[in-house]
Amino acid sequence: MVEKIGKLKKEKNAVILAHFYQPDEIQAIADFVGDSLDLSRKAAACDADIIIFCGVHFMAGSAKILSPDKTVMIPEKSAGCPMADMVTAEDIKALRKEHPDAAVVAYVNSSVEVKAECDICCTSSNAIKIVNSLPNDEIVFVPDKNLGSYVAQFTDKKVILFSGYCPVHDRITLEDVEKARAAYPGVEILVHPECPAEVVAAADFAGSTAQIIDYATASDKKEFIIGTERGVLYPLEKKNPDKKFYMLAENFTCGGMKKTKLSDILECLETSKNEIIIDEEIRKKAEKSLIRMLEVK
């Protein structure tokens, strides 16, 4: 199957992108592995005609926003993000009426329609910089209340939080941190800011998936406790074969991210299934919020 995928990929000038949370065998065959926005940037910059985005819907949507002339497909059409589904374009319109002087910042973990209604997007790695770059004194931050509360610690602006959250990260507790400290005394805990505020405060480092990988790789320490989706173990262990990584909690798995199978990728290449189609007017509006983010230095 891997050979067939490789052959068809060359024939059709396709590129395979895989998020860090994808199953190991998917990351192993991908042309690029990374976080959602980095992958969308790579997709826009490459000369492929076809992009197969192994992730969840909002990621493939971002790739299509930035690469409108390319065919973008998602191998498994039911691979969604519960947090992205928690906020709608109508929610953004209502929030604007409630907070007319606020800028609306949307985490990239959101739908194309939400991106089209917000002022600017952000990622978990640049959220603080994005919020502080805006002239507004008030910021409406959607959809992740945990990332929003983390950002609020690093700005003088008033951050108005939405009620969304990542079900996988939000279920982590202080008790999980205490158990990990007891099981692995002296080992640093690295968490994603999608975790609850008290978990982030109790950790040794908080950062995006890519920042967690970079931190562990650059460190001279040999053991780490990882507080994000377990798919990140694959790149961590690949980059650091001499280091050990332990999960902060056993149930750190995103069901949507684990739906992609090699057979789905092969079927995409054979039949062009699950192509991402976006209304051009909405795409152009959504593109503005992503481009604004990319322009922040």
C-alpha positions, -999 to +999 in steps of 0.1 A: +000+000+000+028+024+008+044+016-025+011+023-043+008+056-025+043+066-034+038+058-071+004+076-074+018+106-055+045+111-081+021+105-110-004+130-098+021+155-084+005+152-049+019+160-015+009+144+018+008+165+049+004+150+084-002+166+117+019+157+147-011+139+162-017+115+133-010+078+137+027+068+134+023+051+101+007+082+086+035+105+099+061+080+085+049+083+049+041+121+049+062+145+029+058+171+057+049+166+093+040+196+115+014+217+133-017+228+113-005+262+102+030+253+094+016+225+071-008+250+054+022+273+047+042+244+033+012+235+011+009+270-002+046+272-010+050+238-027+044+232-064+021+202-059-012+201-077-029+180-050-027+183-013-037+154+009-041+168+044-040+141+071-056+159+100-090+172+109-114+194+089-103+228+100-067+221+090-076+210+055-098+241+054-069+264+062-048+247+035-076+254+009-079+290+021-042+296+014-041+273-017-073+280-036-059+268-070-049+234-056-070+203-050-071+198-012-085+165+001-090+151+036-086+113+037-113+107+063-143+131+060-156+124+095-123+135+111-135+166+130-124+188+159-150+191+187-135+224+199-137+239+164-174+229+163-181+247+196-181+282+179-200+294+149-201+324+126-233+334+143-215+334+177-189+358+163-216+382+151-234+381+185-201+387+203-194+417+181-227+433+192-219+426+229-183+439+226-183+465+197-148+479+206-131+445+208-110+428+182-120+392+176-091+367+176-098+332+164-076+303+172-068+285+139-087+255+154-119+269+140-140+266+109-136+285+076-168+304+084-155+315+118-122+326+103-142+347+078-159+366+106-130+373+129-104+401+127-073+379+128-063+343+135-036+329+158-019+297+166-009+283+201+027+294+194+019+330+183-013+338+202+004+361+227+022+380+200-010+384+179-030+397+208-004+422+218+000+434+182-036+447+181-045+483+189-077+473+207-078+473+245-104+445+245-100+411+228-126+385+222-108+352+220-125+322+204-130+293+208-105+280+234-110+293+269-078+276+282-055+291+255-073+324+260-067+324+297-030+315+291-027+345+267-044+368+292-014+363+316+009+379+291-010+410+281-025+442+296-055+439+274-089+427+286-094+392+272-130+381+269-131+343+268-155+321+248-166+288+264-149+263+240-122+238+249-104+208+236-120+177+252-087+159+252-066+186+268-093+199+291-098+166+309-062+168+323-062+176+361-038+187+388-041+152+401-026+139+368+003+163+374+008+152+410+007+115+400+033+121+372+056+140+396+054+111+421+060+085+394+089+104+378+105+126+404+126+155+390+114+150+354+101+181+336+065+183+326+058+199+292+022+208+284+001+224+257-017+257+267-050+240+257-048+223+291-066+239+321-049+270+336-040+251+369-023+224+349-003+249+328+007+267+360+019+235+376+040+224+346+076+233+339+070+244+303+039+254+282+040+256+245+026+245+212+032+210+199+062+223+178+075+242+208+073+212+230+093+192+205+119+219+201+122+224+239+128+187+245+152+184+216+173+213+227+174+203+263+203+183+278+179+165+300+171+129+291+135+124+304+103+144+299+066+141+308+045+151+278+012+169+283-004+168+248-018+143+224+002+111+223+009+113+186+037+138+194+057+109+208+065+097+173+085+129+163+099+133+198+113+098+198+125+101+162+144+133+169+156+121+203+164+084+203+185+087+234+157+103+255+127+089+273+092+104+271+062+096+294+026+107+289+011+129+315-021+109+313-030+076+297-061+089+279-043+116+259-057+106+225-077+126+200-102+103+183-106+125+153-069+126+146-066+088+148-093+082+121-069+085+091-058+052+076-033+044+049-061+030+028-079+064+030-049+081+016-046+056-012-083+061-020-078+098-022-051+094-048-072+069-068-106+085-067-101+122-055-126+116-027-134+141+001-122+173-018-125+205+003-148+229-014-152+265+000-174+293-012-151+318-028-166+349-010-161+331+024-127+319+014-115+355+006-128+368+039-111+339+058-079+344+039-077+380+052-076+369+088-049+343+081-028+367+061-031+394+088-017+368+112+012+359+089+021+395+086+026+400+123+064+399+129 
